[in-house]
Structures are given as C-alpha cells and as structure tokens.
Amino acid sequence: MGLSGWRCQLDGTILCRDAGVRRVRVHDLRHTCASLLLAQGVDARTIMETLGHSTITMTLDTYAHVMSTTLQAAADRMDDALGLDESQEESDGEQEQAAEE
C-alpha cells in the first residue's frame, strides 16, 4: 500500500473514532448494500449495475446466499396472490395423504 493509501486508512480510522462508530471496510459496505437491496426485492440487474459488476452471473454467484430468503418471500407472495394460506395448504396435504391410503 502506498503512502496515500496509508493516509486514507488513517483518516478513516480517525473519522470513525470521532463519530463513535466502528471501522468498516469498503468491501463490507458493498456487500451490505447488495444484501439489503436483494432483501428489499430490488432486481439483480439493478444491483449488478449499482455495484459495477461486469456480468449478472458475478452478482448472482456472489449473493446467492441472500437469494434463498428472497425466494421464500417470493413464494409467500405468490401464495398470497393465489389466496392460499398455510392452514389451507396443510389440510390439502392431509386430504391428499388420506386419498392415497
């Protein structure tokens, strides 16, 4: 790291100390940004462009662990749109099981 890099790092440390917040790496801020945007339902293409990734694959591969929660949320929204709820699904499953016996 060059001299200017050390100076920037020192300035960041001093600013965080004076503000009473913990120091966070820029990489961590980018990751947090992408994770929060995905959790809020922002499409992957917009996140790709926000982060400056060259391909959508890079974005999706990097943040796939966040996608599992958004997939469940999407499934829940589809259930809502179709007027399904968990108690109805459970009774449907019991009826199917009884029919098989």
TORKOL-4160 file (C-alpha; in steps of 0.2 Angstrom, whole numbers, padded with zeros to 4 digits, m for minus):
101
<pt num="1" X="0000" Y="0000" Z="0000"/>
<pt num="2" X="0007" Y="0017" Z="m0005"/>
<pt num="3" X="0009" Y="0032" Z="0006"/>
<pt num="4" X="m0008" Y="0039" Z="0001"/>
<pt num="5" X="m0016" Y="0023" Z="0005"/>
<pt num="6" X="m0010" Y="0023" Z="0022"/>
<pt num="7" X="m0015" Y="0041" Z="0024"/>
<pt num="8" X="m0033" Y="0037" Z="0018"/>
<pt num="9" X="m0034" Y="0022" Z="0030"/>
<pt num="10" X="m0028" Y="0033" Z="0045"/>
<pt num="11" X="m0040" Y="0047" Z="0041"/>
<pt num="12" X="m0054" Y="0034" Z="0040"/>
<pt num="13" X="m0049" Y="0027" Z="0057"/>
<pt num="14" X="m0049" Y="0044" Z="0065"/>
<pt num="15" X="m0066" Y="0049" Z="0057"/>
<pt num="16" X="m0074" Y="0033" Z="0064"/>
<pt num="17" X="m0067" Y="0035" Z="0081"/>
<pt num="18" X="m0073" Y="0053" Z="0082"/>
<pt num="19" X="m0090" Y="0048" Z="0076"/>
<pt num="20" X="m0091" Y="0034" Z="0088"/>
<pt num="21" X="m0094" Y="0020" Z="0075"/>
<pt num="22" X="m0084" Y="0005" Z="0072"/>
<pt num="23" X="m0072" Y="0005" Z="0056"/>
<pt num="24" X="m0079" Y="m0005" Z="0042"/>
<pt num="25" X="m0070" Y="m0009" Z="0026"/>
<pt num="26" X="m0077" Y="m0003" Z="0009"/>
<pt num="27" X="m0079" Y="m0021" Z="0003"/>
<pt num="28" X="m0091" Y="m0024" Z="0018"/>
<pt num="29" X="m0101" Y="m0009" Z="0014"/>
<pt num="30" X="m0103" Y="m0015" Z="m0004"/>
<pt num="31" X="m0109" Y="m0032" Z="0002"/>
<pt num="32" X="m0121" Y="m0025" Z="0015"/>
<pt num="33" X="m0128" Y="m0014" Z="0001"/>
<pt num="34" X="m0131" Y="m0028" Z="m0011"/>
<pt num="35" X="m0138" Y="m0039" Z="0003"/>
<pt num="36" X="m0150" Y="m0026" Z="0009"/>
<pt num="37" X="m0156" Y="m0022" Z="m0009"/>
<pt num="38" X="m0159" Y="m0040" Z="m0013"/>
<pt num="39" X="m0169" Y="m0042" Z="0004"/>
<pt num="40" X="m0179" Y="m0027" Z="m0001"/>
<pt num="41" X="m0184" Y="m0035" Z="m0018"/>
<pt num="42" X="m0173" Y="m0025" Z="m0030"/>
<pt num="43" X="m0169" Y="m0034" Z="m0045"/>
<pt num="44" X="m0152" Y="m0042" Z="m0048"/>
<pt num="45" X="m0149" Y="m0032" Z="m0064"/>
<pt num="46" X="m0151" Y="m0015" Z="m0055"/>
<pt num="47" X="m0139" Y="m0022" Z="m0041"/>
<pt num="48" X="m0126" Y="m0028" Z="m0054"/>
<pt num="49" X="m0126" Y="m0010" Z="m0061"/>
<pt num="50" X="m0125" Y="m0002" Z="m0044"/>
<pt num="51" X="m0110" Y="m0012" Z="m0039"/>
<pt num="52" X="m0102" Y="m0011" Z="m0056"/>
<pt num="53" X="m0101" Y="m0029" Z="m0059"/>
<pt num="54" X="m0097" Y="m0034" Z="m0077"/>
<pt num="55" X="m0110" Y="m0048" Z="m0078"/>
<pt num="56" X="m0126" Y="m0053" Z="m0069"/>
<pt num="57" X="m0118" Y="m0070" Z="m0065"/>
<pt num="58" X="m0105" Y="m0062" Z="m0054"/>
<pt num="59" X="m0118" Y="m0053" Z="m0044"/>
<pt num="60" X="m0129" Y="m0069" Z="m0043"/>
<pt num="61" X="m0115" Y="m0080" Z="m0038"/>
<pt num="62" X="m0108" Y="m0068" Z="m0025"/>
<pt num="63" X="m0125" Y="m0065" Z="m0017"/>
<pt num="64" X="m0134" Y="m0082" Z="m0019"/>
<pt num="65" X="m0134" Y="m0085" Z="0000"/>
<pt num="66" X="m0146" Y="m0070" Z="0001"/>
<pt num="67" X="m0157" Y="m0076" Z="m0013"/>
<pt num="68" X="m0164" Y="m0091" Z="m0003"/>
<pt num="69" X="m0173" Y="m0079" Z="0009"/>
<pt num="70" X="m0180" Y="m0069" Z="m0006"/>
<pt num="71" X="m0185" Y="m0085" Z="m0015"/>
<pt num="72" X="m0196" Y="m0089" Z="0001"/>
<pt num="73" X="m0203" Y="m0072" Z="0001"/>
<pt num="74" X="m0207" Y="m0073" Z="m0017"/>
<pt num="75" X="m0216" Y="m0090" Z="m0014"/>
<pt num="76" X="m0226" Y="m0082" Z="0001"/>
<pt num="77" X="m0231" Y="m0068" Z="m0010"/>
<pt num="78" X="m0237" Y="m0080" Z="m0024"/>
<pt num="79" X="m0247" Y="m0089" Z="m0010"/>
<pt num="80" X="m0255" Y="m0073" Z="m0005"/>
<pt num="81" X="m0259" Y="m0068" Z="m0023"/>
<pt num="82" X="m0267" Y="m0085" Z="m0026"/>
<pt num="83" X="m0277" Y="m0083" Z="m0009"/>
<pt num="84" X="m0268" Y="m0098" Z="m0001"/>
<pt num="85" X="m0263" Y="m0099" Z="0017"/>
<pt num="86" X="m0253" Y="m0111" Z="0027"/>
<pt num="87" X="m0268" Y="m0119" Z="0036"/>
<pt num="88" X="m0276" Y="m0122" Z="0019"/>
<pt num="89" X="m0260" Y="m0130" Z="0012"/>
<pt num="90" X="m0259" Y="m0142" Z="0027"/>
<pt num="91" X="m0277" Y="m0148" Z="0026"/>
<pt num="92" X="m0275" Y="m0150" Z="0007"/>
<pt num="93" X="m0259" Y="m0161" Z="0011"/>
<pt num="94" X="m0269" Y="m0171" Z="0024"/>
<pt num="95" X="m0283" Y="m0174" Z="0011"/>
<pt num="96" X="m0270" Y="m0180" Z="m0002"/>
<pt num="97" X="m0262" Y="m0191" Z="0010"/>
<pt num="98" X="m0279" Y="m0199" Z="0015"/>
<pt num="99" X="m0284" Y="m0201" Z="m0003"/>
<pt num="100" X="m0268" Y="m0211" Z="m0006"/>
<pt num="101" X="m0271" Y="m0223" Z="0008"/>
